[in-house]
Amino acid sequence: MSRTVTAGIDDSPESRAAAEWAAREAELRGLPLKIVYVQEPTPRMAARTPLFDLDSYRRWAERMAEEAATGIRARHPDLDVSTAQLTGTVADVLCEAAGDAELLVLGSRGLGRLGGFLVGSVSLAVVARAERPVVLVRAGEETGDAQRTEPAGRPPGTGAVVLGLDVEEPAEPLLEFAFDAAARHGVPLRAVHVWPEPPTSFYRFYGDAELYDDLQRGQATLLTEVLRPWRQKYPDIEVIEASRCGSAAQVLVDQSHDACLVAVGRRIRTRSFGFHLGHVLHSALHHIAAPVAVVPHG
């Protein structure tokens, strides 16, 4: 069965932005777009409320999904667009939908320039559990006749693909996703690797400068070696290597200010409970304005 790019929607501006981003990505990948709306089972109290009309709600959900698809078909006439209205717990159904997709795209709400972004419990649950890449998109993508606006005023598709990379345990699915995305979008790839400050630097011991220089050269060499086979596989991509000392979360956010897409990894965990996203991934999801792709790996 051919995979799709799948967009999970609700009635928010963020989900409409996610659907539009997913449409452009589906075109780049030569894949159909599937728009999914998940309706949770009716709560008992709502069912007992005289004003609650389940049939009207279902018709509204169907109309909302179809209107979203109609708008996308008008803007992307050559794209194969389908809709699906599913029932169940939203996070569970979206995780299942992700399993049949090349990637799943969801919206993420903004809280302003200082507040960052709000990643809801559903999005966090899907990101933490899905075994396919999940992309979170902020409001501001082009929807309808409104033009997309971004902090840097960039048109769609410009800026680098930023890859957050651990050179000690480089994940091939993450590297493949990031290089492939840069190739499809026709933009440079910025590979960001962060290493911790030497423990002696706090005390300013004699020889710290030499130690720092040695560590800097060594870490930069590690990054170069990890990227070497991927440069050979994608020779037409401009690769920018950014090996930095400091806080991994802060450096990744800083290096993503002009990104068109940021790719970060998430290790697949088995026999565990709760969310296991880590500090760096949490920071990326909450503070990076560009779409963030979370790529699971073993």
N, C-alpha and C positions, 0 to 999 in steps of 0.2 A: 504494500500500500504506500502511495506517495505521501511524504510528510507535507505539512503545511506550516506557515507562520500563523500562529494563533494569538488573537488579542482578546483578553478578558475585559468586558466593559460593564459599566453601570451608568448612572445618569450624571456623572461628574465630568468637569472639563478635563481632568487628568486622564480619564479613560478614553475620552475622545481624542486627546493628543496621542495616547498610546496606540489607538487604532490607526491614526494617520501615519505614525512612525512605522508601525507594523506593515502598512500598505507599501510604503516606500522600500522597506527591507525585503518584502516579498517580491517586489519587482526586481530588485538587485539580485536576488537568489533564484529567480525564475520559478517561484513556487506559488501555489494558491494561498489566499488569505482566508482564514476562518475566524469569524467574529462570534464569541461565545458570551452568553449571559447566563448566570447561574441564579436560579430562584431557590431560596431555602424553603424547606417544608414550613407550612404555616404554623406559627406558634399557637398553642391552645387558647391563650387569652385573646389573641387577635381574631381567631376564628369565632369567638363568642361575642365579639364586639359588633353591635348592629350595623355600624357604618362601614365595616370591613367587607369588601366585595372581592372575593378571591378571583372570580372570573374576570372582573374588570382589571385587576392587577395583572393577571396573566396576559390579557390583551395589550395592556400598556407595555409590558416587558417585550412582547413580540414586536410591537410597533417601534419601540426604541431601538432594538437590534436591527430591524429592517431599515429604519431611517438612517442609522449609522452606515449600513451597507450601501444604501442608495447614494449617500453623499460621497462615499469612497469610490463607487463605480463611476460617478460623474467626473471625479478628479483623476481617476486612473482607469480609463475605459478599456484598456487591454488586460487588466488584472482579473483573474478568476476569484470572485468573492462569494463566500457562502456564510450562512448564519446558523447558529444552533442555540436553542434554549434548553438548558439542562436543569435538573432538580437535585438538590442534595446540599450537604455542608459545603460552603463555597470553597474553602481551602482544599478539601478532599477532592472535589470535582475538578478544580483547576490543576491540581497535581496530576490527576489522571489525564486531563487534556494535554498537559505538558508532555506526557509520555508518548503521545502520538504526534507531537509537533517537532519541527526543526528547532524552533524556539518559541517561548511563550512571552508575550508582552503585556505588561500591566501598567496602570497609572500610579503616580506617587505625588502626594499633595505638598505644595509649597507653604512655608510659614513666613516668607519674607527673607530679605537679604541677611538679616542678623539671626533669625530664628532657624534657618536651615530648612529641612524638609521633614514631612511627617510620613513615616512608613507604617501603615496600619498593621494590625495583627494578622490579617489575612495575607497581605503581601509578604510579611516576615515568615509566616508559616509555609507559604509556597516556596519562597527562596530557600528556606532551610531544608525542605523535603524533596523538592522536584529533582529528578535525575536527568533533566535536560536543561539547557541554558534558559535563564529567565532574565528579561530586560525590564527595568523599571524606568518609566519615562515621566518627566515633569510636564505640567501644563505649559503651553507656549508653542507647541508644535502647530503647524498650520492646520486649522480646522474650518471647514466651510470656506467662506470668503475672507476670513480673518488671516492675517499673515503671522507667521511664526516670529516671535521675538525672543532674543536671548541676551544674557548679560553683556556679551561682547558685540552684539549687533551683527552676528555672522549669519549669512544665508545658510540654508540646510545643506548638510553634507560636507562642510569645510571644517578645518581644524584637524588635529591628529586623533588617531585611535590611541588611547593610553592604556598600557598594560601594566598592572601591578604584579610584580614577579618576585617569587622567593627563589633565589639562585641555589639555595641548599637543597630544595625539593621542587625543582621545576616541573610543572604539570603539563604534559603534552597536550591534553584537550584544551587547556587554557591558551597555550601558545598557538595551537592550530586555529582556534577561534579568533584570536586577536590578529594574527597575520592574514587570515582569510578576510576578516572584516576590513582591514586596511586596504587589501587588494581590491575588494568589491567597491569600496567607497572612493578609491583612488586618492588616498591621503597618506601622509607619513604615519609610521608607528613609533610611539615614544615608549620605550621600555623602562619602567621605573623600578629600581632596586634600592632598598634602604637598609643600612647596617647601623648597629648601635654605636654610640660613642664609647671610646675606650674607658674602662672603669677608673683608670688612674687619672684621667683628665680632670676629674673633680678636684683632685688634690694638687694639680699642676706640678707633677714630678719632673725632674730634669730628664730630658729625652722624649717628652710627650710629643713634641712636634715631629720628630723623626718617626715615632711609633704611628702617629696619625697618618703621615705620608705613606708609610709602608702599607698600612691597612687600606688606605684609599686606593693605592695602586692595585693591591691584591683583590679587593672587592670589584673594582672596575674590570680587572682581567677575568674574574669569574663570570661576570655578566656577559662579557664579550664571547667567552667560550660557550655559554649556554645558548646564545643567540646565533652562533656561527652556522649550524646546520639549517636554521630557519632562514637566515639571510640567503643561503645557497638555494633553498627551495623556492624562495620568493625574491629573486634577484632584482625585480623592478621596484620593490618597495624601499623608500627612504626610511632607514631605521635610525632613530635618535636614542642614544644610550644615556640614561640618567641614573648614575650611581651616587647616592647621597647618604650622608650621616645624619641621624636624628630620629625623630618619631615617624614610624612608618605611616601611621594614619595621617598625620599632618602633611608630610611630604607628598603623599599621593594626592591629597586634596589640592595642595598648591600646584602640583604639576598638571592638574586636570582642568585648569581655569579656561583653556581654549579648546578643550576636547570636543569631538563630535560623538565619541563613544568611549566609555571606560570599561575595561574588562578586568574582572577580579575572579579569583578562584574560591571554591568552597569544597572542602574535603567531604566526601560522602561517608556518613557515619552509620553504622548498623548497631542494633541492640542498644539504642540509647534513647533517652527521653528529653523533651524540651528542645529549645532552639540552641544551636551551636554555630554561631556566626562569627564570633571573634571581633576584637576591637577594630581592626582595620576595615573589615567588611561593613561593620556598623557605621563607621565614620563615612565610608564611601556612600552608603545608602542614604545617610542623613544630611550630607553636606556638599555633595558634588552635584552641580546643576545639570550636567550632561546626562544623557541616558546611561545607566549603569547595567552592564551585563554580568550576571553571576553565573559562572561556569562550574558545574560540579565535576569532581574528578576523584578517582580512587586513591 
